[in-house]
Amino acid sequence: MKRLLVLRLSALGDVIHTIPAVVALRDAYRIQWVVEAPYRELVELVAGVETIPMRMKAWGRAPLASRAAMRDAWRTLRGADASIDFQGLVKSAMLGRFAGARERYGFAANAIREKPALLFTNRKVAVDTTRHVIEQNRALAAALAPAGKAVPSWDAFPRNDNLDAFADAIVLLPGAGKPSKLWPVERFRELARRLGERVLVVWGPGERERAEAIGARLAPPTGLRELAWLLQHARLVIGGDTGPLHLAAALGTKVIGLYGPTDPRRNGPYGQLGHCVDHFGSTKSMDAIAVEEVMQLVERVAAE
């Protein structure tokens, strides 16, 4: 069986959006997914494939101290038969070339994020960029092999870490990877007041102060396993275009997405695209989303 390198290093939401495409290739290839180390467990348990963990950001900050780790990772990459780059960046595409893969699949110019990355691929696949990113990833994977019968194993990931007291909550996600995706904290505060005592504010690294400013019950610090458990056992999850929102949707929890600068038709919670407050087609601003809009959608989703 040919050895295939999957190239999608980060971030959480993007890794989640890549899992269905990778699982579809499991029957045809021996897969090794090159991914940032914090997402290794997620990939191995849910996608059911081997990983080659990287810490490229940390290595870039301390290249001399990281020489041994980098050398081991580069050695593991070598000898791949093929690679498939779901990230579309120079740093991801070049890994396939470095690995010696003869067939290096990636998005064509109409869909790739960094055009110079095209220099490192020799099988360029055009996809419909009006489709959701999960569908685009599946179209890229289909260029290698027909979809197999394997499915993601989401039930294998969450576990109960004595978090029962936080189950059945309405989870608010005030954080986001980019400032433009943040909904004003005072509106989260008003939303929490109107939703009542079942609210639970879930936060990640660097988000605690923002989470505390909402004035509602705080979740404890979480790793990826604990985060997944909280999201899977929530009554409803509300947040912007961020990894935990996509994780909640993948786990089958009802979600409400708050979308300004990103298009929910491409980046919305897959399977629940109708559960979005969408200002992408107008202001593209999170500031334009009113609390009343969110409350109306909460009532509609609760009635489904």
C-alpha positions as CSV (number, residue, x, y, z in Angstrom):
1,M,0.0,0.0,0.0
2,K,1.4,3.4,-1.0
3,R,2.4,5.8,1.8
4,L,0.6,9.1,1.7
5,L,1.6,12.3,3.6
6,V,-1.4,14.5,4.6
7,L,-0.3,18.1,5.0
8,R,-2.6,20.1,7.3
9,L,-0.6,21.5,10.2
10,S,-3.2,23.6,12.0
11,A,-5.5,25.2,13.3
12,L,-8.2,23.3,15.2
13,G,-11.1,24.3,12.9
14,D,-9.1,23.6,9.8
15,V,-8.0,20.2,11.1
16,I,-11.6,19.3,11.8
17,H,-12.6,20.4,8.3
18,T,-10.0,18.1,6.8
19,I,-10.8,14.9,8.8
20,P,-13.7,13.7,6.5
21,A,-11.5,13.9,3.4
22,V,-8.6,12.1,5.0
23,V,-10.9,9.3,6.4
24,A,-12.2,8.8,2.8
25,L,-8.6,7.9,1.7
26,R,-7.9,5.4,4.5
27,D,-8.8,2.3,2.4
28,A,-6.5,3.3,-0.4
29,Y,-3.3,4.5,1.4
30,R,-1.2,4.1,4.4
31,I,-1.6,7.6,5.7
32,Q,0.6,9.7,7.9
33,W,-0.8,13.1,8.8
34,V,1.8,15.9,9.3
35,V,0.1,18.1,12.0
36,E,1.1,20.4,14.8
37,A,1.6,18.4,18.0
38,P,-1.4,19.8,20.0
39,Y,-3.7,18.2,17.5
40,R,-2.0,14.8,17.3
41,E,-4.4,13.0,19.7
42,L,-7.5,14.4,17.9
43,V,-6.2,13.2,14.5
44,E,-5.2,9.7,15.7
45,L,-8.4,9.0,17.6
46,V,-11.0,10.6,15.3
47,A,-9.4,10.1,11.8
48,G,-7.7,6.8,12.8
49,V,-4.4,7.5,11.0
50,E,-0.8,7.8,12.0
51,T,0.7,11.3,12.7
52,I,4.0,13.0,12.3
53,P,3.8,15.7,15.0
54,M,5.4,19.1,14.3
55,R,6.1,22.2,16.3
56,M,7.1,24.5,13.5
57,K,6.2,27.7,15.3
58,A,8.2,26.7,18.4
59,W,11.1,25.5,16.2
60,G,11.1,28.8,14.3
61,R,11.5,30.7,17.6
62,A,14.4,28.5,18.9
63,P,16.0,26.8,15.9
64,L,19.2,25.9,17.6
65,A,17.6,24.4,20.6
66,S,15.2,22.5,18.4
67,R,17.7,20.9,16.0
68,A,17.4,17.4,17.3
69,A,13.6,17.4,17.2
70,M,13.6,19.0,13.7
71,R,16.1,16.4,12.5
72,D,13.9,13.5,13.7
73,A,10.8,14.9,12.2
74,W,12.4,15.6,8.8
75,R,13.8,12.0,8.8
76,T,10.4,10.6,9.4
77,L,9.0,12.5,6.5
78,R,11.3,11.0,3.9
79,G,10.3,8.2,1.6
80,A,6.6,9.1,1.0
81,D,5.1,8.0,-2.3
82,A,2.6,10.8,-2.5
83,S,1.5,13.9,-0.6
84,I,-1.7,15.9,-0.4
85,D,-1.6,19.5,0.8
86,F,-5.0,20.7,2.3
87,Q,-3.4,23.8,3.7
88,G,-2.2,25.6,0.5
89,L,0.7,27.4,2.1
90,V,4.3,27.4,1.1
91,K,5.3,25.9,4.5
92,S,2.9,23.0,4.0
93,A,3.4,22.3,0.3
94,M,7.2,22.3,0.6
95,L,7.0,19.4,3.0
96,G,5.8,17.1,0.3
97,R,8.7,18.1,-1.9
98,F,11.1,17.6,1.0
99,A,9.7,14.2,1.7
100,G,10.6,13.1,-1.8
101,A,7.0,12.4,-2.8
102,R,6.7,11.9,-6.6
103,E,3.1,12.8,-6.7
104,R,2.3,16.0,-4.8
105,Y,-1.4,16.9,-4.8
106,G,-2.7,20.3,-3.9
107,F,-5.3,22.9,-4.8
108,A,-5.1,24.7,-8.2
109,A,-4.5,28.4,-8.5
110,N,-8.2,29.1,-8.1
111,A,-8.3,27.7,-4.5
112,I,-4.8,27.8,-3.1
113,R,-4.1,30.3,-0.3
114,E,-0.5,31.2,-1.3
115,K,0.2,31.1,-5.0
116,P,4.0,30.4,-4.6
117,A,2.9,27.0,-3.0
118,L,2.0,25.9,-6.6
119,L,5.8,25.5,-7.2
120,F,5.9,22.6,-4.8
121,T,2.9,20.6,-6.2
122,N,2.7,18.7,-9.5
123,R,-0.9,17.5,-9.3
124,K,-3.0,20.6,-9.2
125,V,-6.7,20.1,-8.5
126,A,-9.4,22.7,-9.3
127,V,-12.3,22.7,-6.8
128,D,-15.5,24.8,-6.6
129,T,-14.6,27.5,-4.1
130,T,-18.3,28.4,-3.6
131,R,-18.7,25.1,-1.7
132,H,-18.1,24.6,2.0
133,V,-14.4,24.0,2.8
134,I,-15.2,20.4,3.8
135,E,-16.6,19.8,0.3
136,Q,-13.5,21.4,-1.2
137,N,-11.3,19.1,0.8
138,R,-13.3,16.1,-0.3
139,A,-12.9,17.2,-3.9
140,L,-9.2,17.4,-3.5
141,A,-9.1,13.9,-1.9
142,A,-11.2,12.5,-4.7
143,A,-8.4,13.2,-7.2
144,L,-6.3,10.5,-5.4
145,A,-8.9,7.8,-4.9
146,P,-12.6,7.1,-4.7
147,A,-14.1,7.7,-1.3
148,G,-13.7,4.7,1.0
149,K,-16.1,3.3,3.5
150,A,-14.3,4.4,6.7
151,V,-16.0,7.2,8.8
152,P,-14.6,9.5,11.5
153,S,-14.8,8.1,15.1
154,W,-15.9,11.2,17.1
155,D,-17.2,9.1,20.0
156,A,-13.6,7.9,20.6
157,F,-12.4,11.4,21.5
158,P,-14.4,12.9,24.4
159,R,-14.3,11.5,27.9
160,N,-15.8,12.4,31.2
161,D,-13.2,14.1,33.4
162,N,-15.5,14.8,36.4
163,L,-17.3,17.5,34.4
164,D,-20.8,16.3,35.1
165,A,-21.7,19.6,36.8
166,F,-21.1,21.4,33.6
167,A,-23.3,19.2,31.4
168,D,-26.5,20.5,29.6
169,A,-25.3,24.1,29.6
170,I,-25.7,26.8,27.0
171,V,-22.0,27.3,26.1
172,L,-20.7,30.7,25.0
173,L,-17.4,30.9,23.1
174,P,-16.1,34.5,23.4
175,G,-12.7,33.9,21.9
176,A,-11.5,33.7,18.3
177,G,-8.3,33.3,16.4
178,K,-8.5,36.8,14.8
179,P,-9.7,40.1,16.4
180,S,-12.0,40.7,13.4
181,K,-14.0,37.5,14.4
182,L,-14.6,38.7,18.0
183,W,-18.2,39.6,19.0
184,P,-18.1,42.5,21.5
185,V,-17.8,41.3,25.1
186,E,-20.6,43.6,26.3
187,R,-23.0,41.8,23.9
188,F,-21.9,38.4,25.2
189,R,-22.6,39.8,28.7
190,E,-26.2,40.9,27.7
191,L,-26.8,37.6,25.9
192,A,-25.7,35.7,29.0
193,R,-28.0,37.8,31.2
194,R,-31.0,37.0,28.9
195,L,-30.2,33.3,28.6
196,G,-30.1,32.8,32.4
197,E,-28.3,30.5,34.8
198,R,-27.6,27.7,32.3
199,V,-24.9,29.7,30.6
200,L,-21.3,28.4,30.7
201,V,-18.4,30.4,29.3
202,V,-15.7,28.2,27.8
203,W,-12.3,29.8,27.2
204,G,-8.9,29.0,25.9
205,P,-5.3,30.3,26.3
206,G,-5.2,34.0,26.6
207,E,-9.0,34.3,26.8
208,R,-9.7,34.2,30.6
209,E,-9.9,37.9,31.1
210,R,-12.4,38.3,28.3
211,A,-14.4,35.3,29.5
212,E,-14.5,36.7,33.1
213,A,-15.8,40.0,31.8
214,I,-19.0,38.3,30.6
215,G,-20.0,37.8,34.3
216,A,-21.4,34.3,33.9
217,R,-20.3,30.9,35.1
218,L,-16.8,30.0,33.9
219,A,-15.7,26.6,32.7
220,P,-12.5,25.2,34.3
221,P,-9.3,25.3,32.2
222,T,-9.6,22.7,29.5
223,G,-7.4,20.6,27.3
224,L,-8.7,19.3,24.0
225,R,-10.3,16.2,25.6
226,E,-12.1,18.2,28.3
227,L,-13.2,20.8,25.7
228,A,-14.7,18.1,23.5
229,W,-16.6,16.6,26.5
230,L,-18.1,20.0,27.4
231,L,-19.1,20.7,23.9
232,Q,-20.6,17.3,23.3
233,H,-22.6,17.5,26.5
234,A,-23.9,21.0,25.9
235,R,-27.5,21.9,25.2
236,L,-26.4,24.6,22.7
237,V,-23.0,26.2,21.7
238,I,-22.8,29.9,20.6
239,G,-19.7,31.5,19.1
240,G,-18.0,33.0,16.2
241,D,-16.0,31.3,13.4
242,T,-13.6,29.4,15.7
243,G,-12.3,25.9,16.2
244,P,-14.4,25.0,19.2
245,L,-17.6,25.9,17.3
246,H,-16.7,23.6,14.5
247,L,-15.7,20.9,17.0
248,A,-19.2,21.2,18.6
249,A,-20.9,20.8,15.2
250,A,-18.8,17.8,14.4
251,L,-19.7,16.2,17.7
252,G,-23.4,16.6,16.8
253,T,-24.3,19.4,19.3
254,K,-26.6,22.2,18.2
255,V,-24.7,25.4,17.5
256,I,-25.3,29.0,16.6
257,G,-22.5,30.7,14.6
258,L,-21.9,34.4,14.6
259,Y,-20.5,35.4,11.2
260,G,-19.2,38.8,10.0
261,P,-15.9,38.8,8.1
262,T,-16.1,35.1,7.0
263,D,-18.7,33.5,4.8
264,P,-20.7,30.8,6.6
265,R,-21.5,29.1,3.2
266,R,-17.8,28.3,3.1
267,N,-16.7,28.3,6.7
268,G,-19.9,27.7,8.7
269,P,-20.7,24.9,11.1
270,Y,-21.0,22.0,8.7
271,G,-24.5,20.4,8.8
272,Q,-25.9,23.5,10.5
273,L,-25.3,26.3,8.0
274,G,-28.9,27.5,8.7
275,H,-27.9,28.2,12.3
276,C,-25.8,31.3,11.6
277,V,-26.3,35.0,12.2
278,D,-24.8,36.1,8.9
279,H,-23.6,39.6,8.2
280,F,-21.0,38.6,5.6
281,G,-23.2,39.7,2.7
282,S,-23.7,43.2,4.2
283,T,-21.3,44.8,6.7
284,K,-18.9,41.9,7.2
285,S,-18.6,43.2,10.8
286,M,-19.2,41.4,14.0
287,D,-20.3,44.7,15.5
288,A,-23.4,44.6,13.3
289,I,-24.7,41.5,15.1
290,A,-27.4,42.4,17.6
291,V,-28.2,40.5,20.7
292,E,-31.8,40.3,19.6
293,E,-30.8,38.6,16.4
294,V,-29.0,35.9,18.4
295,M,-31.9,35.5,20.8
296,Q,-34.4,35.0,17.9
297,L,-32.1,32.3,16.4
298,V,-31.8,30.7,19.9
299,E,-35.6,30.4,20.1
300,R,-35.8,28.9,16.6
301,V,-33.0,26.4,17.1
302,A,-34.5,25.3,20.5
303,A,-37.8,24.6,18.8
304,E,-36.3,22.3,16.1
